């Protein structure tokens, strides 16, 4: 249910708004639909930090020429089970869809496949893409790097992005297992969303202020100084992502730039990403994997909970339940966000989020 500061918006209306806005900025209709689907799926599953609120950022970057409206992927190298692509600063969600289509094809053919992409832009929620691959019967892993907004562990100079990791596992009776995390304590967009909502505080351990001091004050929190989850453990994973998605991809990494873009450092839009897929058919079989993963989920769900814990679940369970609820009732969006998006939509002649009756 929405509270007094939010409004429920049906998913189809959200998609229409996004498609209309992007289409007015020169994005082909099919590509606009891909981006809309990815953003709305994030909101439906409760990953609000990577949902429709990103649209205003994409509009600014499209207008500024930082994102190219027509996404053209070129092949740098094709080794069969390995493919290296260049997205030429096109839309990340479109690049990811094409990359995962190729990933599924090659993993099915070879048993395992890796698709690496340089010069992409923001992918949104990685779990949207890994889940899509898993729903076709494959095990999938994705990592992505980005702008320099996070210092190395023990340092103060921004060197990494939030460097997310996602994996997805096929299931049978249960919702697809989807794990999608930033290697920082939270994604930077959660800080931005908290600021947009006017939240007075954020949880301890999320971010520092602009002087590198830990803070829970939302306004003082710096999106350029996030904290690693688990301290050195998150940092170690973040470094792994930087190497796979940045160095290996031939894209920008750390403070080293390898990009066509003229925007660098904290404002860098160029990203690299890597997808890996395994076909269970080469091991115990796709159907057998689904059945055994279901049994594992049953074992986990049936295990003894700690005091005060109602349910034990695996990643993806709550998201699937939230998706069903939001499809039925609508997605709760902050009223100020709706104001901002409707102003952009009206300016561009696109469908707005609020109906005339709202």
Buried (B, 14 or more C-beta within 10 A) or exposed (E): EBEEEBBEBBBEBBBBBBBBBBBBBEBBEEBBBBBBBBBBBBBBBBBBBBBBBBBBBBBEBBEEEBBBBEBEBEEBEEEEBBBBBBBBBBBBBBBBBBBBBBBBBBBBEBBBBBBBBBBBBBBBBBBBBBBBBBBBBBBBBBBBBBBBBBBBBEEEEBBBBBBBBBBBBBBEEBBBBBBBBBBBBBBBBBBBBBBBBEEEBBEEBBBBBEEBEEBBEBEBBBBBBBBBBEEEEBBEBBBBBBBBBBBBBBBBBBEEBBBEBEBBEEEBBBBBBBBBBBBBBEEEBBEEBBBBBBEBBEEEBEEEEEEEEEEBBBBBBBBBBBBEBBEEEBBBBBBEBBEBBBEBBEEBEBBBBBEEEE
